[in-house]
Amino acid sequence: MAGNSFGQAFRITTFGESHGGAVGVVIDGVTPGLEISESEIQLDMDRRKPGQSSVTTPRQEEDKVSIMAGVFEGKATGTPLFIVLYNKDARPEAYDSIKNLYRPGHADFTYDKKYGIRDYRGSGRASGRETAARVAAGAVAKKMLKEKGVKVVAYTLEVAGYRCKTFDENEIENNPVRACDPEAAALMIKRIEELAEIGDSCGGIIECRITGVKAGLGEPVFDKLDAELAKAMLSLGAVKGIEFGKGFECASMLGSEHNDWMDKDGFISNNAGGILGGISTGQEIVFRIAVKPTSSISVSQKTVDKNGNETEIVTKGRHDPCICPRIVPVVEAMAYIVLADQYKRQAAMME
C-alpha cells in the first residue's frame, strides 16, 4: 500500500491498524542532538486519546508512547526515530457481524475495489486511530520549531451550526469540544449529547492559527506552503474542505477589497491568510477545515454487501458522535509537520 509517508526533508511514515496490535510512526529528518522524551510527546497524545468526555468515544486507549529507536541518552541521534503506540482496548469481534457489508460514509467499498481485500476491524488503516501516530510525530516537529518561535493553535470554531462568536485561547482546553468561546461550547456539547442519544452524529469547522513564521517560507509553484498545508489537512479522513484567510468569501469580494494593502509598517490586512504565491508573508497564517459528521452511527442505513445485495446496516460500537474535539490536536500536529519539513528544505536551499 503506497501513500503512507508524508514530507521530504522531515518525513514521516505511519503504520498499524485500528484494532491491530499497534499503531506508530517512523520519522526521518529529526535534528541530531534535539532533546526528546516520551513524557513530552505524551502530553500531546493525551489531548487526542479517546475516552476524554461525554462527547468522545468511550474506547479506553492510554496511547502510551514507546520510543524504540533514534534516541540515545535523551537526545535524537539523527537516525530514524521509531515510535510505537500499542492498542490496549481493541475489540475486533464487534465488527464480525458487518464484515461483509459496506458502511455508508466509510472507505469499505473503495478499499475493496482498490485492493480486493480490506481489514474490516474498525476500518483498519482508514480508521481515525491512524492519526495517533501523526500526533506523536507532530510533537517532535513542534519541539524542533520551538526555538524558532513558531506556534500552532487549532480549535473548534463551529459544531452542528453553533459557531463561536468570541475568541479566547485560554478557553480551548477548558471545555471538552475545544471551542474558543465558552458560551458556544455549552451549546455544542448539548447538541452533540442529544445526537449521541439517538445514535446520530454531527460535523463542524476547525480553525487554525500559526504565528512566528517569518516571511519567505515555502516553495513556489507545486510545493506552495498553503498547498502543502492543504494536502496535510485533506489527508485526514474526516476533512472535506479547506480555506485560507477569507477563503470562499473572496469569491464575492472585489479586488480592491481582498488585496492586502501595505504601508511602511507592513501589511494593513490579512485576507490572504498569511500566504502569498505559496510563500509566507510573516503575518499570522490562518486556515479553516470542514469536518464531516462521524460516519459510524447506529441509525439504520441502506447499503449493499460484497455481492451487491441490498440490505440495511446499523453500526454498533464505540465511536465519537463528533470528531471535532479530538481532531484539533491532529490538525496542530500536521501543521507542525509541514512547517518542520519546509524549514529544513529552506535551510538546505541556503547551504
PLY file of the C-alpha trace (Angstrom):
ply
format ascii 1.0
element vertex 351
property float x
property float y
property float z
element edge 350
property int vertex1
property int vertex2
end_header
0.00 0.00 0.00
1.52 3.29 -1.11
0.75 6.70 0.37
1.84 6.03 3.96
4.58 8.67 4.00
4.45 12.47 4.11
7.12 15.14 3.79
10.58 15.38 2.19
13.35 16.73 4.44
11.24 15.96 7.53
9.45 12.77 6.56
7.03 10.58 8.47
5.73 7.09 7.71
2.83 5.78 9.79
1.84 2.15 10.28
-0.74 -0.02 12.03
-4.48 -0.61 12.12
-7.31 0.45 14.41
-7.82 -2.98 16.01
-4.42 -4.50 15.29
-1.53 -4.78 17.72
-0.30 -1.21 17.48
-0.04 1.99 15.50
3.09 4.06 15.18
5.41 6.21 13.14
8.93 6.32 11.72
10.36 9.85 11.45
13.28 10.83 9.24
14.95 14.22 9.46
14.92 14.84 13.21
17.66 17.31 14.15
20.55 15.45 15.84
21.00 16.45 19.47
17.38 17.52 19.90
16.22 16.60 23.40
13.29 14.20 23.13
11.43 12.42 25.91
8.47 10.06 25.92
6.80 12.16 28.61
6.96 15.29 26.46
5.35 13.53 23.49
2.79 12.01 25.85
1.38 15.46 26.65
0.13 15.79 23.07
-1.01 12.17 22.93
-3.20 12.74 26.00
-5.04 15.55 24.19
-6.01 13.23 21.35
-6.66 9.95 23.16
-10.22 8.55 23.37
-12.46 8.38 26.41
-11.95 12.01 27.47
-15.57 13.10 27.93
-19.24 12.56 27.10
-18.65 13.90 23.57
-15.93 11.40 22.61
-15.77 7.64 22.11
-15.69 5.59 25.34
-12.86 3.42 23.95
-10.05 3.42 26.51
-6.61 3.73 24.95
-3.83 5.18 27.08
-1.72 5.75 23.95
1.45 5.34 25.96
4.45 6.47 23.94
7.28 3.98 23.41
10.39 5.27 21.62
12.08 2.21 20.16
14.93 3.81 18.17
16.52 7.12 17.20
17.11 8.49 20.71
20.19 7.96 22.87
20.62 9.39 26.35
17.58 11.60 25.83
18.72 13.12 22.54
17.90 12.43 18.89
20.74 10.69 17.08
19.71 11.85 13.60
18.79 8.28 12.62
15.13 7.32 12.05
13.01 7.89 15.14
10.68 4.94 15.74
7.63 5.42 17.98
5.06 2.74 18.86
1.63 3.13 20.47
0.24 -0.25 21.46
-3.52 -0.86 21.17
-4.84 -1.93 24.57
-8.62 -1.77 24.12
-9.17 -3.24 20.67
-12.41 -5.18 20.13
-12.26 -6.55 16.56
-15.09 -9.01 17.27
-17.52 -6.07 17.31
-17.21 -5.95 13.51
-17.75 -9.64 12.76
-21.48 -9.25 12.05
-20.95 -6.49 9.46
-17.65 -7.51 7.91
-19.24 -8.20 4.52
-21.34 -5.02 4.48
-20.24 -1.64 3.17
-20.75 1.02 5.83
-22.04 4.33 4.37
-19.51 7.12 4.67
-16.59 4.75 5.22
-13.84 3.56 2.87
-15.05 -0.06 2.93
-16.29 -0.04 -0.67
-13.31 1.82 -2.14
-10.68 -0.27 -0.31
-12.32 -3.44 -1.59
-12.36 -2.10 -5.14
-8.72 -0.99 -5.00
-7.07 -3.88 -3.14
-9.55 -6.76 -3.29
-9.02 -7.17 0.45
-9.53 -4.96 3.49
-9.15 -5.02 7.24
-12.76 -4.69 8.38
-11.82 -4.31 12.06
-12.77 -0.71 12.70
-11.66 0.41 9.22
-8.07 -0.79 9.59
-5.70 1.80 8.08
-8.64 4.03 7.15
-9.54 4.47 10.81
-9.08 7.74 12.64
-6.87 5.77 15.03
-4.06 6.12 12.49
-3.88 9.81 13.42
-2.44 8.94 16.83
0.86 8.29 15.05
0.68 11.70 13.41
0.24 13.42 16.77
3.37 11.70 18.07
5.31 12.91 15.03
3.82 16.37 15.39
5.09 16.60 18.96
8.62 16.03 17.68
8.17 18.61 14.90
6.84 21.10 17.44
9.93 20.63 19.59
12.16 21.27 16.55
10.34 24.53 15.80
10.12 25.82 19.37
13.41 27.70 19.21
12.18 29.49 16.08
9.17 30.84 17.97
6.63 29.01 15.80
3.29 28.33 17.49
0.26 26.47 16.11
-3.14 26.81 17.80
-6.21 25.00 16.47
-9.69 24.99 17.97
-13.30 24.15 17.24
-14.94 27.13 15.56
-18.30 25.56 14.77
-20.26 22.38 15.54
-23.70 21.41 14.22
-24.40 25.02 13.22
-23.33 26.56 16.55
-20.43 28.96 15.89
-18.04 30.70 18.25
-18.64 34.43 18.49
-15.63 35.29 20.65
-12.02 34.07 20.75
-10.25 33.24 23.99
-7.25 30.97 23.55
-7.29 30.08 27.24
-10.77 28.57 26.88
-9.78 25.98 24.25
-8.54 23.34 26.69
-11.14 24.25 29.32
-14.09 22.59 27.56
-14.47 19.11 26.01
-15.20 20.38 22.49
-12.07 22.57 22.46
-14.04 25.65 21.42
-12.64 29.17 21.79
-15.95 30.56 23.09
-17.34 29.09 26.36
-20.95 30.03 25.58
-20.84 28.41 22.17
-19.09 25.40 23.72
-22.04 24.78 26.03
-24.45 24.76 23.07
-22.17 22.46 21.09
-21.88 19.97 23.93
-25.63 19.88 24.45
-26.27 19.21 20.76
-23.60 16.52 20.48
-25.02 14.72 23.53
-28.53 14.91 22.04
-27.35 13.36 18.80
-25.40 10.66 20.64
-28.59 9.68 22.46
-30.36 8.92 19.19
-27.31 7.33 17.59
-26.52 10.10 15.12
-23.52 12.40 14.65
-22.53 15.88 13.51
-19.63 17.73 11.90
-18.09 21.15 12.28
-15.32 23.57 11.41
-11.82 23.73 12.88
-9.82 26.94 12.64
-6.03 27.01 12.90
-3.76 29.98 13.56
0.01 29.83 13.09
2.27 32.56 14.47
6.02 33.06 14.46
6.61 32.11 10.81
8.75 34.81 9.22
8.24 36.00 5.66
9.81 33.86 2.95
8.94 30.28 3.98
7.51 27.99 1.33
8.26 26.68 -2.14
6.75 28.25 -5.27
4.54 26.55 -7.88
3.72 22.94 -6.88
5.04 22.89 -3.29
3.42 26.10 -2.09
3.14 26.43 1.68
-0.65 26.60 1.50
-0.72 23.66 -0.93
1.35 21.54 1.46
-0.84 22.51 4.42
-3.93 21.72 2.34
-2.58 18.29 1.41
-1.77 17.60 5.06
-5.26 18.53 6.22
-7.10 16.77 3.40
-5.11 13.62 4.16
-7.19 13.39 7.36
-10.09 11.07 6.64
-12.79 13.30 8.13
-11.77 16.53 6.36
-13.78 17.50 3.27
-12.68 21.10 2.65
-10.16 23.81 3.49
-9.88 27.58 3.07
-7.17 30.14 3.85
-7.79 33.69 5.06
-11.07 34.91 3.64
-11.32 31.63 1.73
-14.54 31.15 -0.23
-15.73 34.57 0.90
-13.24 36.10 -1.55
-15.45 34.94 -4.43
-17.92 37.72 -3.57
-15.30 40.40 -2.85
-13.74 42.98 -5.16
-10.04 43.01 -5.84
-9.80 46.35 -4.06
-11.39 44.72 -1.02
-9.49 41.43 -0.99
-5.97 42.67 -1.79
-3.87 43.13 1.34
-2.60 46.70 1.11
0.73 47.71 2.61
2.28 50.73 4.30
5.72 51.39 5.78
4.89 49.13 8.73
3.85 46.19 6.59
0.50 44.67 5.64
-2.65 46.52 6.64
-4.95 43.47 6.37
-4.61 39.68 6.16
-7.27 38.49 3.73
-4.76 36.09 2.15
-4.31 34.24 5.43
-0.59 34.87 5.73
0.50 33.28 2.44
1.04 34.88 -0.98
2.35 32.98 -4.01
2.76 29.94 -1.79
5.24 31.79 0.46
4.64 33.15 3.97
4.16 36.90 4.37
5.24 36.99 8.02
1.65 37.54 9.13
-0.45 35.06 11.07
-1.27 32.04 8.90
-4.99 31.27 9.18
-6.98 28.40 7.69
-10.21 26.53 8.39
-11.19 22.95 7.63
-14.62 21.36 7.22
-15.00 18.17 9.27
-17.73 15.76 8.22
-20.13 14.06 10.66
-18.81 10.79 12.07
-19.67 8.02 9.58
-20.22 5.34 12.24
-23.76 5.86 13.52
-26.34 3.49 14.99
-29.14 4.86 12.82
-30.35 2.26 10.32
-28.97 2.97 6.82
-29.35 1.42 3.38
-26.33 -0.30 1.86
-25.16 -3.40 -0.03
-22.96 -6.36 0.81
-19.84 -7.51 -1.06
-22.02 -9.34 -3.56
-24.16 -6.30 -4.32
-27.22 -7.48 -2.39
-29.28 -4.66 -0.89
-29.64 -4.62 2.88
-29.66 -2.31 5.89
-26.91 -1.70 8.42
-26.64 -0.40 11.97
-23.07 0.35 13.01
-22.61 -0.52 16.67
-19.51 0.04 18.74
-17.63 2.90 20.38
-17.48 5.96 18.17
-17.15 9.73 18.54
-20.51 11.46 17.95
-18.45 14.43 16.74
-14.87 14.25 15.51
-14.03 17.92 16.10
-12.77 17.77 19.72
-10.17 15.08 19.02
-9.12 16.26 15.56
-7.88 19.59 16.99
-4.52 18.18 18.20
-4.20 16.24 14.93
-4.61 19.45 12.91
-1.91 21.10 15.02
0.38 18.09 14.57
0.05 18.05 10.78
0.68 21.80 10.63
3.87 21.38 12.67
4.99 18.52 10.42
4.51 20.64 7.29
6.38 23.56 8.83
9.27 21.40 10.06
9.63 19.99 6.56
9.51 23.45 4.98
12.10 24.87 7.38
14.51 22.01 6.72
14.04 22.37 2.97
14.65 26.10 3.27
17.84 25.51 5.27
19.12 23.02 2.69
18.48 25.55 -0.09
20.53 28.21 1.70
23.59 25.98 2.22
0 1
1 2
2 3
3 4
4 5
5 6
6 7
7 8
8 9
9 10
10 11
11 12
12 13
13 14
14 15
15 16
16 17
17 18
18 19
19 20
20 21
21 22
22 23
23 24
24 25
25 26
26 27
27 28
28 29
29 30
30 31
31 32
32 33
33 34
34 35
35 36
36 37
37 38
38 39
39 40
40 41
41 42
42 43
43 44
44 45
45 46
46 47
47 48
48 49
49 50
50 51
51 52
52 53
53 54
54 55
55 56
56 57
57 58
58 59
59 60
60 61
61 62
62 63
63 64
64 65
65 66
66 67
67 68
68 69
69 70
70 71
71 72
72 73
73 74
74 75
75 76
76 77
77 78
78 79
79 80
80 81
81 82
82 83
83 84
84 85
85 86
86 87
87 88
88 89
89 90
90 91
91 92
92 93
93 94
94 95
95 96
96 97
97 98
98 99
99 100
100 101
101 102
102 103
103 104
104 105
105 106
106 107
107 108
108 109
109 110
110 111
111 112
112 113
113 114
114 115
115 116
116 117
117 118
118 119
119 120
120 121
121 122
122 123
123 124
124 125
125 126
126 127
127 128
128 129
129 130
130 131
131 132
132 133
133 134
134 135
135 136
136 137
137 138
138 139
139 140
140 141
141 142
142 143
143 144
144 145
145 146
146 147
147 148
148 149
149 150
150 151
151 152
152 153
153 154
154 155
155 156
156 157
157 158
158 159
159 160
160 161
161 162
162 163
163 164
164 165
165 166
166 167
167 168
168 169
169 170
170 171
171 172
172 173
173 174
174 175
175 176
176 177
177 178
178 179
179 180
180 181
181 182
182 183
183 184
184 185
185 186
186 187
187 188
188 189
189 190
190 191
191 192
192 193
193 194
194 195
195 196
196 197
197 198
198 199
199 200
200 201
201 202
202 203
203 204
204 205
205 206
206 207
207 208
208 209
209 210
210 211
211 212
212 213
213 214
214 215
215 216
216 217
217 218
218 219
219 220
220 221
221 222
222 223
223 224
224 225
225 226
226 227
227 228
228 229
229 230
230 231
231 232
232 233
233 234
234 235
235 236
236 237
237 238
238 239
239 240
240 241
241 242
242 243
243 244
244 245
245 246
246 247
247 248
248 249
249 250
250 251
251 252
252 253
253 254
254 255
255 256
256 257
257 258
258 259
259 260
260 261
261 262
262 263
263 264
264 265
265 266
266 267
267 268
268 269
269 270
270 271
271 272
272 273
273 274
274 275
275 276
276 277
277 278
278 279
279 280
280 281
281 282
282 283
283 284
284 285
285 286
286 287
287 288
288 289
289 290
290 291
291 292
292 293
293 294
294 295
295 296
296 297
297 298
298 299
299 300
300 301
301 302
302 303
303 304
304 305
305 306
306 307
307 308
308 309
309 310
310 311
311 312
312 313
313 314
314 315
315 316
316 317
317 318
318 319
319 320
320 321
321 322
322 323
323 324
324 325
325 326
326 327
327 328
328 329
329 330
330 331
331 332
332 333
333 334
334 335
335 336
336 337
337 338
338 339
339 340
340 341
341 342
342 343
343 344
344 345
345 346
346 347
347 348
348 349
349 350
